[in-house]
Amino acid sequence: MTLLPEPPDDPLDEDDFPLGDGTAESEVLVVCPHCGEANELALDPGGGSVQEYVEDCQVCCRPWRVTVRYAEDGTADVFTEALDE
């Protein structure tokens, strides 16, 4: 019987993969186009290089369109646009 070594105590995190090395961004801070408050969004790099969906502001609850475009180096350009109610 062969014993495998124990895994390291510190799992890989964002500090191990600085942006620009091909690791996709998974969180971003955006400003609500209605109230101007900051909102943290979880991004889905597995959803494709271009994504579009509707998100509600975490502060004022009004809807906006989110457009995400991933570059080859993993950086995400995120745009928000107010939706008419």
LINJOWO-V401265 format. One record per backbone hydrogen bond with DSSP energy under -1.0 kcal/mol. NH is the residue of the N-H (numbers start at 0). CO is the residue of the C=O. Records with the same first field share a line. If there is no record, write none. Layout:
BEGIN
NH = CO + CO
END
This chain:
BEGIN
15 = 12
16 = 13
20 = 17
21 = 72
24 = 73
27 = 40
29 = 38
31 = 36
35 = 31
38 = 29
40 = 27
42 = 25
46 = 43
50 = 67
52 = 65
54 = 63
56 = 61
63 = 54
64 = 80
65 = 52
66 = 78
67 = 50
68 = 76
69 = 48
70 = 74
73 = 70
76 = 68
78 = 66
80 = 64
82 = 62
END
